[in-house]
């Protein structure tokens, strides 16, 4: 199990100890953070908590790579 706040979006050329590929299925803006739900290619749902900003790093339907150290 990986805690949602330890995951982050990876740039296309970036690597991490653990990399998960998937597609953003939904997101929720929660005050100062954004919670993303990503469906992996295997069908599992992964939750990622990201710091809030004016520009969202991903939107519903985007293919993304998540990583953690």
Secondary structure, 3 states (H helix, E strand, C coil): CCCHHHCEECCCCCCCCEEEEEEEEEEEEECCEEEEEEEECCCCEEEEEEECCCCCCCCCCCEEEEEEC
